[in-house]
Amino acid sequence: MPRRPELDALRGILLVLMTLTHLPTRLNAYSSQPLGFISAAEGFVFLSAFLVGVTQTRPRKPGVSVWRGLWRRALKVYRYHVALLVFAFSVIGTLGLMGDRPAIRNLLAFFHQEPLTALVGSLVLLYCPPLLDILPLYVVLLVLTPLVLEGAHRLGWTRVLVLSGVVWLAAQVGLKHALYDWLEAFPGSPARFDTSGAFDLFAWQFLWTLGVWRGVEHVRTPSRPAPLPPLALAGALLLSAAFLGVRYELFGAGVVTQWAPALFDKWTLGPLRLVNFWVVAVLVSRGAPPLVARLKPRLLAMLGSASLPVFATHLVLCLLSLALLNEHEEPLDGVEEFAVLVVTFALMLLVAARHQRGGPLTRAQPLLTPGE
């Protein structure tokens, strides 16, 4: 399957937004959820799932197992996660203690309090420090994807999507909290709800399942999508504008989130957040291909084509940058801010370029890839 430049460029944009959000600079106030109640994480999860659906639906060689391919990919992501954990616990943890940096101490507080429990919990994906909680989500979702595909083959996509939606609904009323309460009751259990990571697997699996479904349908009906009816396009634009108004509290619209914050919650993918994502995704799916064809954003596409090593690089640099924060944890500014931004994006581009040339730095397959 040929590469899709619009998808590579979109992943590059998401990586840039994610990096700007995670770096402790003044820019993170503008890069987080710039299009309403949507972050780069939603785009990454959906695109990952979409491409998994595409790659697992195309004709396969005899004897090639869907289970083996996806579990091998999950193991690759898990290895990256473990490498990041080793770096965080050794280098970043030491910097936090020796340099008296509260941002780092808070990040790894549970590890410093109960190192053995934290180590065991992190390896079994129950303890997920901040910034290191999205790769475990990918690992579990990749492992479960063969069940989703097998269920869709036997029962049809309608039943699979309904079941996934029911689990998402259960997440809205505290399924994850209840599960961790049960796990914590076992003697010696490393499970702690407050250290389990921000992303709720039971909620985010729904977005992943939707992405896999759309990827499968894309292969089955590869013709170009029909143009949106004018009324549907106007509705998508109007809803997107309304979400922007609420997000930026225009004309007093911010009272909506104060009245029902759970409807927009990121970590449990609140209902209105899902609606916001879907209408923006519809507009982007129609507008991105011609825009990319005209602009040809090669640097963004290069970043997106090497998303896993670039993502890991950005996490290492974001963790290191936390060591620069003072005791008040104020964002970096001035020369430090400029230096951190330049060094971070330069190294991300270097890793992407090495990956593109097949260099030794990044021989591993990227997380989001349209082919194997």
C-alpha positions in Angstrom: 0.0 0.0 0.0 1.5 3.4 -1.0 2.1 6.0 1.7 -0.6 8.6 2.3 1.1 12.0 2.4 -1.9 13.6 4.0 -1.9 11.1 6.9 1.9 11.5 7.4 1.5 15.3 7.4 -1.4 15.1 9.8 0.6 13.0 12.2 3.4 15.5 11.9 1.1 18.3 12.9 -0.2 16.2 15.8 3.4 15.5 17.0 4.2 19.2 16.9 1.1 20.1 18.9 1.8 17.3 21.4 5.4 18.5 21.8 4.4 22.1 22.3 1.8 21.0 24.9 4.2 18.8 26.9 7.2 21.2 26.9 7.1 23.5 29.9 7.1 26.7 27.9 4.5 29.5 27.5 3.4 28.0 24.2 1.6 25.1 25.8 -1.2 27.5 26.8 -2.0 27.8 23.0 -1.2 24.4 21.7 -3.4 22.3 24.0 -6.9 21.8 22.4 -6.6 24.6 19.8 -9.6 23.4 17.8 -12.1 23.0 20.6 -12.2 20.1 23.0 -9.8 18.0 21.0 -6.2 17.2 21.8 -3.5 15.6 19.7 -4.1 12.3 21.6 -7.5 11.8 20.1 -6.1 12.3 16.6 -3.2 9.9 17.3 -5.4 7.1 18.7 -7.9 7.3 15.9 -5.3 7.4 13.1 -3.4 4.5 14.7 -6.6 2.5 14.8 -7.5 3.5 11.3 -4.2 2.3 9.9 -4.4 -0.9 11.8 -7.8 -1.5 10.2 -6.3 -0.8 6.8 -3.3 -3.0 7.2 -5.1 -5.9 8.7 -7.8 -5.9 6.1 -5.6 -6.0 3.0 -4.7 -9.5 1.5 -2.1 -11.3 3.6 0.5 -13.9 2.7 -0.5 -17.5 3.5 0.3 -18.4 7.1 0.6 -14.8 8.3 -1.5 -14.4 11.5 -3.4 -11.3 12.4 -2.8 -12.1 16.0 1.0 -12.5 15.5 1.4 -9.3 13.6 -0.5 -7.1 16.0 1.0 -8.7 19.1 4.5 -8.3 17.6 3.7 -4.6 17.1 2.4 -4.4 20.6 5.6 -5.9 21.9 7.6 -3.3 19.9 5.6 -0.4 21.5 6.1 -2.1 24.9 9.9 -2.1 24.4 9.8 1.6 23.7 7.7 2.1 26.9 10.1 0.1 29.0 13.1 2.0 27.6 11.3 5.3 28.5 10.6 4.0 32.0 14.2 3.1 32.6 15.3 6.5 31.5 12.6 8.2 33.7 13.4 6.2 36.8 17.2 6.4 36.5 18.1 9.7 34.8 15.0 11.9 35.5 14.5 10.5 39.0 18.1 11.2 39.9 17.9 14.8 38.5 14.8 15.4 40.6 16.4 14.3 43.8 19.8 15.9 43.3 18.6 19.1 41.8 15.6 19.6 44.1 13.2 20.0 41.2 9.6 19.8 42.4 8.2 19.2 38.9 10.2 16.0 38.5 9.7 14.9 42.1 5.9 15.3 41.6 6.1 13.4 38.3 7.7 10.4 40.0 6.4 10.8 43.5 5.0 7.2 43.7 8.3 5.7 42.4 10.2 7.6 45.1 7.8 6.5 47.8 7.5 2.8 46.8 10.2 2.0 44.3 9.7 -1.7 44.1 5.9 -1.5 43.9 6.2 1.2 41.2 8.7 -0.8 39.2 6.5 -3.9 39.2 3.4 -1.9 38.5 4.9 -0.1 35.6 6.1 -3.3 33.9 2.5 -4.7 34.1 1.1 -1.4 32.9 -0.7 -0.7 36.2 1.5 2.2 37.2 1.8 4.9 34.5 3.5 8.2 35.5 2.4 11.4 33.8 3.6 11.7 30.2 4.3 8.0 30.2 0.7 6.8 30.1 -0.2 6.8 26.4 2.1 4.0 25.2 0.6 1.5 27.7 -2.8 2.4 26.3 -1.5 1.6 22.8 -0.1 -1.7 24.0 -3.3 -2.9 25.4 -5.4 -1.7 22.5 -3.1 -3.5 20.0 -3.3 -6.7 22.0 -7.1 -6.5 22.0 -7.5 -5.6 18.3 -7.5 -9.2 17.0 -10.5 -9.8 19.3 -12.2 -6.8 17.8 -11.5 -8.0 14.2 -12.6 -11.5 15.0 -15.8 -10.3 16.6 -16.6 -8.1 13.6 -16.0 -11.1 11.3 -18.3 -13.4 13.2 -20.9 -11.0 14.6 -20.7 -7.9 12.3 -19.5 -4.4 13.0 -22.8 -3.2 14.4 -22.7 -5.5 17.4 -19.0 -4.9 18.0 -19.5 -1.1 18.0 -22.6 -1.4 20.2 -20.6 -3.5 22.7 -17.7 -1.0 22.6 -20.1 1.8 23.2 -21.6 0.1 26.2 -18.1 -0.2 27.7 -17.5 3.5 27.0 -20.8 4.3 28.8 -19.6 2.2 31.8 -16.4 4.2 31.8 -18.5 7.4 32.2 -19.9 6.1 35.5 -16.6 4.9 37.0 -15.8 1.4 35.7 -12.0 2.0 35.9 -12.2 3.3 39.5 -14.3 0.2 40.5 -11.8 -2.1 38.8 -8.8 -0.5 40.6 -10.7 -0.6 43.9 -11.1 -4.4 43.4 -7.4 -4.9 42.4 -6.1 -2.9 45.3 -7.9 -5.3 47.7 -5.4 -8.1 46.8 -2.4 -8.3 49.2 0.8 -6.9 47.6 -1.1 -5.5 44.6 0.8 -2.8 42.7 -2.5 -1.3 41.5 -3.3 2.3 42.6 -6.0 4.2 40.9 -4.3 7.6 41.4 -1.1 6.4 39.7 -2.8 4.4 36.9 -2.4 7.2 34.3 -4.8 9.7 33.1 -6.2 7.8 30.1 -9.2 5.6 30.8 -8.8 2.5 28.7 -12.5 1.6 28.9 -13.4 5.0 27.4 -10.6 5.3 24.8 -11.2 1.7 23.4 -14.3 3.1 21.9 -12.4 5.7 19.8 -9.9 3.0 18.9 -12.7 0.6 17.8 -14.3 3.4 15.7 -10.9 4.0 14.0 -10.4 0.3 13.2 -13.9 0.1 11.8 -13.3 3.1 9.5 -10.0 1.6 8.4 -11.6 -1.7 7.5 -14.4 0.1 5.6 -11.8 2.2 3.8 -10.3 -0.9 2.3 -13.6 -2.5 1.4 -14.9 0.7 -0.3 -11.7 2.3 -1.6 -13.4 4.8 -3.8 -13.2 8.5 -2.9 -15.9 9.5 -0.4 -18.9 11.3 -1.7 -19.0 15.1 -1.2 -20.7 16.1 1.9 -24.2 17.4 1.3 -24.4 21.2 1.8 -26.6 20.8 4.8 -24.3 18.3 6.5 -21.3 20.5 5.8 -23.0 23.5 7.2 -24.0 21.5 10.3 -20.4 20.3 10.8 -19.1 23.8 10.5 -21.7 25.2 12.8 -21.0 22.6 15.5 -17.3 23.1 15.2 -17.8 26.9 15.6 -20.0 26.3 18.7 -17.4 24.0 20.3 -14.8 26.7 19.7 -17.0 29.3 21.3 -17.4 27.1 24.4 -13.7 26.2 24.5 -12.6 29.9 24.4 -15.6 31.1 26.5 -16.8 33.5 23.9 -20.0 35.4 24.7 -20.2 33.7 28.1 -20.3 30.2 26.7 -17.8 28.9 29.2 -20.6 28.4 31.7 -21.4 25.2 29.7 -18.2 23.4 30.9 -18.7 24.7 34.4 -22.3 23.3 34.4 -21.4 19.8 33.1 -17.6 19.3 32.9 -17.9 15.5 32.6 -19.5 16.0 29.1 -16.1 17.4 27.9 -13.7 15.4 30.0 -10.6 14.3 28.1 -9.6 11.3 30.1 -13.0 9.6 29.9 -13.8 10.9 26.5 -17.0 12.7 27.5 -19.9 12.6 25.1 -19.7 16.2 23.8 -15.9 15.7 23.4 -16.6 12.7 21.1 -19.1 14.8 19.1 -16.5 17.6 18.8 -13.9 15.2 17.6 -16.1 13.6 15.0 -17.3 16.8 13.3 -13.7 18.1 13.1 -12.5 14.7 11.8 -15.2 14.8 9.1 -14.1 18.3 8.0 -10.3 17.4 8.1 -10.9 14.2 6.1 -12.4 16.3 3.3 -10.0 19.2 3.5 -6.6 17.6 4.3 -5.9 15.7 1.0 -6.2 18.8 -1.3 -4.4 21.0 1.2 -1.5 18.7 1.5 -1.3 18.2 -2.2 -1.0 21.9 -2.7 1.4 22.8 0.2 3.5 19.6 0.3 4.7 20.0 3.9 7.7 17.6 3.6 9.1 18.2 7.2 5.7 17.5 8.8 5.3 14.4 6.6 8.8 13.2 7.6 8.0 13.6 11.3 4.7 11.7 10.8 6.3 8.8 8.9 8.5 8.1 11.9 5.9 8.7 14.6 7.0 6.1 17.2 10.7 7.0 17.5 9.9 10.7 17.1 7.3 10.4 19.9 9.8 8.7 22.2 12.3 11.4 21.4 9.9 14.1 22.3 9.1 12.4 25.6 12.8 12.2 26.6 13.3 15.9 25.8 10.1 16.9 27.6 11.2 15.0 30.7 14.7 16.6 30.6 13.2 20.1 30.1 11.3 19.7 33.4 14.6 19.8 35.2 14.9 23.4 34.1 11.9 24.6 36.0 12.4 26.5 39.2 10.8 25.7 42.6 7.7 27.6 41.6 7.2 25.5 38.4 6.7 28.5 36.2 6.9 27.9 32.5 10.2 28.6 30.8 10.6 31.9 29.0 13.3 34.0 27.3 16.5 32.3 26.2 15.7 29.0 27.9 12.4 28.7 26.2 13.9 29.4 22.8 16.8 27.0 23.4 14.5 24.2 24.5 12.2 24.6 21.5 15.1 24.7 19.0 16.9 21.7 20.4 13.7 19.7 20.8 12.5 20.1 17.3 15.9 19.8 15.8 16.5 16.4 17.4 13.0 15.2 16.5 13.7 16.1 12.8 17.1 14.4 13.1 15.5 11.2 14.4 12.9 11.3 11.6 15.6 11.8 9.0 17.6 8.9 10.3 14.5 6.8 10.3 13.7 7.8 6.7 17.2 6.7 5.6 16.9 3.5 7.6 19.7 4.5 10.0 20.7 2.6 13.1 19.0 5.0 15.4 15.5 4.0 14.3 15.4 0.7 12.7 12.1 -0.1 14.6 8.8 0.2 12.7 6.9 3.4 13.4 3.8 3.2 15.5 1.6 4.5 12.8 2.4 3.0 9.5 0.2 2.1 6.4 2.3 -0.9 5.6 4.7 -3.5 7.0 
